[in-house]
Amino acid sequence: MGQKLRAAVLGATGLAGQQFLVALARHPWFEVTRLLASERSAGKSYRQALAVGAGGHGLAWFAGGAPPAELLELKVGDAAQLSPDGPDGVDIVFSALESDAAKTIEPRLAASVPVFSTASAYRNEPDVPILLPGINPEHAQLIAAQRQRRGWRGFIAPGPNCTVTGLAICLQPIARDFGLRGVVMTSLQSVSGAGRSASGGVLALDILDNIIPYIPNEEEKVERELCKILGSYVGATGQERIEPAAVGVSCTCTRVAVQEGHTEAVFCATEKPASIEAVRASLEQCGSQLSALELPTMPKRLIEVSDDPYRPQPRLDRDAGNGLTTVVGRLRPERVLGAHGVKFVLLSHNTKMGAAAGSVLTAEFLFKTGLFG
């Protein structure tokens, strides 16, 4: 393509915002030209906004490596003070705002430009799809209805909850090829999924030598969002919506002493016989139709299946496909939930595919397929 689209990142000083900057660094289609954060950071350079320690020489950078050097002197704006027309000179917005702030700020931006968000604020709205490229591309048709109903030139496209991401990616090919009656899942979620503030519910001394058996509202989000992602697009004029999949979902979500990467033990009851060989083939073909689009962030495979009974492991597998590949292991028959089924363990990178990099991949998909216009 010719000139790059100018991008703004909201919540640029937080972990998810930093992951956006990593995912967008040297991107061939998008270029970060605006950084927006809280009032506390507004007016400072990005370097100053990240400064910590005596003399402010240290940087509160948590996304690995070093911050993109070309952004360190960029002035940070106040996200709460944006005009109704959005940030000047911006074609696309990547939002890492907290949900409460996103509820008011994101629609002001979507009135004029596409907004790709990691927040949960709009995931449950009937005219807002939860998109995963290669999993539910037909849901993108709902964006036209969203624009028409709200009078927007842009749109809001939130990514899924990070715990749902790998689960939905794995269950979609199973549901398509074998039918899906029910799912039982137990997660072992990394501490990065709670953010870096005490309000996230996990402090350093809480998680050492420990497992936290409850994450507020997480199980409800998984059950609700999964059925929406796996649902069917209804395109009747004036009634455009996503009809949730009629799948029973039961889950238990826990927090464990792992820095990044969500591990999940998944048990599926299928409508039709599902041999291990056939399920493996379905998983390994997941997302293959996207290869022709040549999306810059797209990994070689959305799902990688391991034969090693000791895999996946967060330290060994979370960065597969630059953190965008879901790794599946221990694929076995499941007979307790019904006559047919499979069970497996998956690992998904929660701050990459489950957050910023996944949103960038969605933006690439919608841009390449012409849905920005």
N, C-alpha and C positions, 0 to 999 in steps of 0.2 A: 504494500500500500504506500501512498505518498506521505502527506503530513500526518503526524501522530495526533490522536485525540488527546486533548488536555484534561488531566484528571486531578480532582481534589480528593484528599483523604481526610475524613472526619475522625476525631479521636486519635490523632496521629501520635500522641505520646504514650498511649497505653500499649499493652502487649499485642492485642489484635491489630491496632493501627500500625505498629511496627512491623508486624508480619505482612501487612499490605505493602509497606514500602519495600520489603525484601522481595515479595512476589512481583512487584512492578518495576524493580530495578532493571534497567537496560531492556525493558519490554519493547518489542518491535512495533506495537500498535498504540500503546498508551504511554503517556509521559506525565509524571507527577509535577504539577505546576503550582498547586495550592495545598497548604497544610492548615488544618483547623483543629482546635482543641478547646479546652475550657478557658474561662476568663483568667485563670491563674497563669496560663501560658501565653495568652494573647499579647501581641506586641513584641515578643521576644523572638530572637532567632531560634531555629530548631535546636541548635547546639545549646543555647542558654536554657531553653525549656527542658532539656534533658539533664542539665547540670546537677550534680550532687557532690557531697563531700566538702571538705575544707578547701576553700578557694574556688569551689565549683568546677574543678578540673576533671572530675569523674563524670561519666554519662550513665544515666539510668536506661540502658539499652539491654533488652532481654531476648532479642530475636536471633541471637547467634551472630558471630562475626562482628563487624563494625557497621554503624549506620552508613547509608549511602552518602559518600562525601559531598556529592553535588547538592544535597538537600540541607546540609548543616547550617548554612547561612540564610536559608529561606525563612522569611518572616512567617510566624504562626498567627493565624486569625482566630477570632472568637466565634465558635460554631453557633452559639446562642444568639449572636447579633447579625446573622446573615439576613440580607434583604429578601423579600418574597420572590425576587427574581433569581435568587441563588448567588453563588460566588461568580464574580466577573471573569469572563474569559475561560470558562470551564465547559467541557463537553460531556463529562461523565463524573460521577461521584462514587467513591467507595467509603462506606460508613462503618466505623467500628465503635459507634456510640453505645452507651448503656441504653437499655430498653426505654426507660422513662424519657430520656432526652430524645431518643430516636422518634418517639411517638409524635412529638411536636415539630422537630427540625426536618426529618426526612420528607414529609409531604410538601413542605415549602420548597424543597429542592426538586422533588419529583414533578412539580408543576411545570418545570422547564427542561430538566435533564434526567437521564436514567440514573437510578440510585441502586447500587448493589450493597446489601447490608448483611452484617453478621448478627444483628439484633433480632430479638423475637417479637418486636412490637407489632408487626403487620403479618406475621405468618398465619394467623388464624382468620384473617379477613377473607370473605368469600370470593373477592375479585383479585386476590393476590396469590399467585402460584409459588410453591416452594420448589425451586428448580434444581435438578441434578443432571447435567448434560450426560447423555447416553442412557439415562434411566427413565425420565419422563419428558422428553422433548415436546410432545404434543401439548403439555400444559402451558407452554409458552404462548399458545394462542389466546390465553386468558388476558394477556397484557393489553390487547386491543380493547377488550371490554373494560378493563381497569381505566384506561385512558379516557374512553368515552364517558363512563359513568362519573368520573371525577373531574373531567375537563382539563386533564393534564396533557402537556406535550411530552413529558417524560413518563417514568413509571418507577415503582418500587419492586425489586426482585430480591427478597431475602433468601439467604441460604438456610439449610436445616440446622437444628440443634446439632452440636458436634457429636453427640452420642448416637443420633439417628443416622448420620451420614453413611458410615460404613455398613450399618445394618440394612438400610434401604438399598444401597448399591448391591449387596449380596442377595437380598430377597427378591428384587425385581426379576432377574432371570429365572429364579426358581418359581415364582408366581406365574410368570408368562408360560413356562414350558411344562409345569407339572401341577399348577393350581396350588393355592396356599390356603389351608384351613385354619391354622393357628400357629402362633409363635410364642415360645417362652425364652426369655433372654435375661442373663445376669451380666452386668457390666463391672469391670474393674477399671475405673477412670483415673486418669492422671491428675495431679494437683494443678497443672496449668489450666485445666478446664474451669477452675474456680477463680481465675484471675489472680491478681497480685495484692488485693486489698483484704483486710480482715473481714469485710462484708461478704467475701466469697465463702466464708464458713469454714475454711481450713487454714490453721496457723501451723507454722513449722513444727512446733513441739506436739501438736495434735496428731500429725500424720506419722511421726517417727515411731517405729515398732508398733504400728497400728493399722487398722482398716476402719474407715468411717462408713457405717452401714446404711446411711441415709443422706440423700442430696435433695434438698427441698425443691419440689415441683418437677424434678427431672423425669420421674417415671411417667407422670401425666403427659409431659411434653413428648416423650418417646412414643407413647401409645397413640396420641392424637396426630402428631406430624407424620408418623410412618404410614398411617392409613390414608392421609391426604396425598403423600408422595406416590403411593402405589395405586391411587384412585384413578378414575376415568374422567377425561375431559368431556363435558356436555356442552355442545356448541349451539344449541337452539337460540335463535336471536332473542335477546332480552333476558335470557335465562342462563347465560354462560356461567359455568361453575365447574368445580371439581367434585365429583361424587366419590366420597371416601371408599376405599376398598373394604369389603365385608370380611375382615380378617380378625380373628381373636388374637389380642396381643397382651401378654403378661410379662412384666419385667421387674427386676430388682436392680437398682443402680447404687453402686458403692464407690468410695474414693480410696485409692491405694497410694503407697509411697513410690510413685513413678513420676518422673518429670513431665514427659510428653508421650502421648499415644494411649488411646483407649482400647482395651482388650474386652471382648465380649464372647461369652459362651452362649450359643444359639441352638435352639431345638425347634424343628419345624415339622408340622404335620401337613402332608401334601394330599391333593385330591387324587392324583394318579401315581402309579408306581414310579419311584425315582431312584434308579440305580446310581451307585457312586460314580461310575464312569460317565453316565449321562449328565449328572449334576455338575461334575467337574467340567465337562465340555461347555455347558451353559455358562458357568461362571467365567471360564477363560475367554469366552467370546463376548462378554459384557462390554459394551461401548465400542465394539469394533467398527460400527457404522460411522463413528466420528473421525476415523483416520483420514477420510477423503477431504475433510475440512481443513486439515493441517493447522490446528489450533496451537499456538506457541506453548501453552502451559500443559497441554494434554500429555499424560504419560504414555509409554508404550502399551501398558495394560491398565485398565481400571481395577482388575482383580488378578492377583497372582496366587495360585494354589500350590502349597508346599506339601511334599510327601514326608518331610521330617516330622516325627511325632513330637519333637520338642520345639517346634515353631508353630505360630509366630511368637516372637519375644520383642517387647518394646525396644530394648537397646539394639537388637540386631535388625529389626524389620521396619521400624516406623518411618525411615527415610526412603523406603522403596518408591521408585518413580518420583524422586524428589519430594516425597511426602504426600503424593496424590494417589498412590496405589494402595488399595486395601488388600492385606495379605490374609489368606485363609489357610488354616491347617486343621488337622485332626478331623477330616471329613469322614463321617461314619453313618451307617443306617440308624434311624430313630424309630422305635416300635412302640414306645409307651404311650405317646400322644395319639396314635391312630394306626391304621393298618399300613400306611405308607408315610415315609418321612426321612429326613436327614438331620444330622447335628454336626456342628463344627465350631471352631474358635476363630474369631477374626480380630485383626488389629488395624485400626485406622488412626492416622495422625490428626489429632483434634485441633491443633492450631494452624495446620496447613490445609489439607483437604476439608477438614471440618470447620474451617473459618476462612481466612483471607485468601489463600491460594485457590480454594474451591470457588469463592466468589469471583475471582479473576477469570477462572476457567468458564464460569457461567457467562460473564460479560463477553468473553471471546466468542462463545457459541452464539449468543444473541446478535452480536455485531456481524459475524460472518454470515449468518442466515438472514440478515436484512431486517431484523426486528427493532433496530434503533430508530428507523425512520417513521 
